[in-house]
């Protein structure tokens, strides 16, 4: 799933908000009263949220890497 396929309202979520929604969806999917049609939509939402979190982590890793390189270059 590309970044463009993630809805804007998912992209605007913080890491904690996305994680909390994922936990809610997982609890719903694990319940015995889960409806198959709703489960499919929940699963798609779960994938979007997961991709969003993945992109947030990749962005943070890039920032840390750039900061580390800057610090190393400043010490030279």
C-alpha positions as CSV (number, residue, x, y, z in Angstrom):
1,X,0.0,0.0,0.0
2,X,1.5,3.3,-1.1
3,X,1.4,6.4,1.1
4,X,-1.2,7.9,-1.3
5,X,-3.7,5.1,-0.4
6,X,-3.7,6.1,3.2
7,X,-6.7,8.3,4.0
8,X,-5.9,11.8,5.2
9,X,-7.7,11.2,8.5
10,X,-5.4,8.2,9.2
11,X,-2.3,10.2,8.1
12,X,-3.2,12.9,10.7
13,X,-3.2,10.4,13.6
14,X,-0.3,10.4,16.1
15,X,1.5,7.2,16.8
16,X,-0.5,6.7,20.0
17,X,-3.8,7.4,18.4
18,X,-3.1,4.9,15.6
19,X,-1.9,2.3,18.1
20,X,-5.0,2.8,20.2
21,X,-7.3,2.3,17.2
22,X,-5.4,-0.8,16.2
23,X,-5.9,-2.2,19.7
24,X,-9.6,-1.5,19.5
25,X,-9.9,-3.2,16.1
26,X,-7.9,-6.2,17.3
27,X,-10.2,-6.6,20.3
28,X,-13.3,-6.3,18.1
29,X,-11.9,-8.9,15.6
30,X,-11.2,-11.3,18.5
31,X,-14.7,-11.1,19.9
32,X,-17.1,-13.9,19.2
33,X,-19.8,-11.5,17.9
34,X,-17.6,-10.3,15.0
35,X,-19.5,-9.9,11.8
36,X,-17.6,-11.1,8.7
37,X,-18.4,-8.0,6.5
38,X,-17.4,-5.6,9.3
39,X,-14.3,-7.7,9.9
40,X,-13.2,-7.2,6.4
41,X,-13.5,-3.4,6.7
42,X,-11.8,-3.5,10.0
43,X,-9.0,-5.5,8.5
44,X,-8.5,-3.0,5.7
45,X,-8.5,-0.2,8.3
46,X,-5.9,-2.1,10.3
47,X,-3.7,-2.4,7.2
48,X,-3.9,1.4,6.6
49,X,-3.1,2.2,10.3
50,X,-0.2,-0.2,10.2
51,X,1.2,1.3,7.1
52,X,0.9,4.8,8.6
53,X,2.8,3.7,11.7
54,X,5.5,2.1,9.5
55,X,5.9,5.4,7.6
56,X,6.1,7.3,10.9
57,X,8.9,5.0,12.1
58,X,10.8,5.3,8.8
59,X,10.5,9.1,9.0
60,X,11.9,9.1,12.6
61,X,14.7,6.7,11.6
62,X,15.7,9.1,8.8
63,X,15.7,12.0,11.2
64,X,17.8,10.2,13.7
65,X,20.3,9.1,11.0
66,X,20.6,12.7,9.7
67,X,21.2,14.0,13.2
68,X,23.8,11.3,13.9
69,X,25.6,12.2,10.7
70,X,25.6,15.9,11.6
71,X,27.0,15.2,15.0
72,X,29.8,13.0,13.6
73,X,30.6,15.7,11.0
74,X,30.6,18.4,13.7
75,X,33.2,16.5,15.8
76,X,35.7,16.3,12.8
